[in-house]
C-alpha cells in the first residue's frame, strides 16, 4: 500500500475536497454515473436491450396501423397524422421513463423492507429512488422519438408557422413533464397501497396508450378523463392535432394543445404533496 | 394423479388470495378495454359498419372477451416466468425431485391459477363490457362449454410457449431479449391487439399457418360467433397445436436437464 503523500489533499469519490459540501448536482452525477458505467460494461447486452425497446415501440404502432388500413380516417386523423401523435407520445413518455421510470416500483421497496435504509440517508427519497436503477435501455424509446419525430413532422406538416414550431418543441417536453408528474403520483400511490401497482398502471400506462392514439376516436368520458384528470392527451394528440391541422371533436378548442406545460406543473405540484403524505404515512417495521 | 390434483388446488388457492391485486387488475383491464373498444368501434364506424366480418357489436364483444380472458389465460406468461426464475436461482432442481413430471406439475398449477381467475376477473370484466358498450354473446350452453374448453387449450398453449422461452435459461445466462421479443410476437400476432381477421391478407395467411391464433384468437372467435359452424374444427386445431408444443417443451426439458449441473444441495 502506498504511503499517503504529505501535503496532498485527500480526495473523495466525488472528486472534490473533503471540506467542501457535496452539492445535489454533484451527487446525482456520481450516482447516475456509477449506474451508467456498470451498464456500459456490457455492450452487447445494452445494444440488444436498446434494439428490443425500439422494436417494442414499433410493434405497438401495428394496432393503429391495422385500424387505419380499414378506416381511412380515425378520430379525424390520417395514418401519417396518427403516426405523428404516436411518436410524439412515445418521445415524451420515453424521456419521462428514462428519468423517473423507477418510481413506480416504490411499493416494492416497502414490500421488501428496503425503504428504511433509504430513509436514514441524508438525501431525499425521491432523489434516491430515481437514481437507484437508472436504466440506459430506456434510451431506446427516446431514440425512436429523436429520429422519427422530426422526420414525421417534416413529412406531415407543410404550412409551418413560428407558433407551430414552438408547439412542436414544447409538446414532447411538456409530455415528459406530465408523465414524470404522474410517476411521482404512482410512486406515492404504491407506497400506500402496496399491492396496487396495477391501479397506478391503469392510469399511467392507460394514459400512455390513450395519448398515442387519435384522441378524437376515444369515448368522450375516456377523453375527458385523460385530458382533465390525468392529462396525458395534452402531451401528444392535442398539440399534434393543432400542428398537423387535424380536426378536433366538437367543443374542443385548439388552445388546449398549448396546455401541456401548465398541466405538467399542476400534476407535479399535486404529486409532490401526495408524495410527502405517502412518506409520512409509511410506518417501518424496524427493519 | 393425486399429487397433480393437489397442485391444481394449491394453484387455485394461491392466486385466489391476491385480492387487492385482482381488484386493481380489473381496473387496469377496464381502462384498457374502454380505450381499445373506442378505437375498434371508431374504425368499424369509419369503415362503413363492418370490417372483415366484424360489426360494431362483435368488435365490442371481441374487446371485452379478450380483456376478460387476460385473467384466466396468461398471454404474458408470468407463471412460466416464475419457472424461468427458478432455473436461474437453482430452485428448479427441487421441481425435478418431485414425484411427477415437471411439465405436469407446472400445467396443474397453472390450471388451478386459471380457474381461480374465472370468478373474480372474467365475469366482472364481461359485466363492465355489458354495461359500457353492450355485448352480443352466444345463447346455447354447448357453445359456452366449447368456449371454456378453448380457453383451457389457449392457456395451455400460452404456458407451453412461454415454458420453451424460459427453459432457454438452462443454456443462457440472460434471456431478457427473448422475453421481450416473444412478448411482442404474441401480443401483435395472436390476435390480442387487433383481431387476426383484420390483418392484411398476406399476414393473415401467414399467421393462420402457425399456432399463434390458437393462443388467443380462437376462444374470442367462439364467443363472438365468428367461428360459427367451425366449432369442432377450431378446437381440433387448438388441440393439435397443444400436442405439438407439448412435445417441443418435453424435448427441450429433456435436453436441458441433461446439460444441467446442480451445485451442492
Interface residues (C-beta under 8 A of the other chain):
Chain A: X45 X48 X49 X52 X53 X55 X56 X59 X62 X63 X64 X66 X67 X68 X69 X70 X71 X72 X73 X74 X75 X193 X195 X196 X197 X198 X199 X201 X202 X203 X205 X206 X209 X210 X213 X217 X218 X219 X221 X222
Chain B: X18 X20 X21 X23 X24 X25 X27 X28 X30 X31 X32 X34 X35 X37 X38 X39 X40 X42 X43 X44 X45 X46 X47 X51 X52 X174 X176 X177 X180 X181 X183 X184 X187 X188 X193 X194 X198 X199 X200
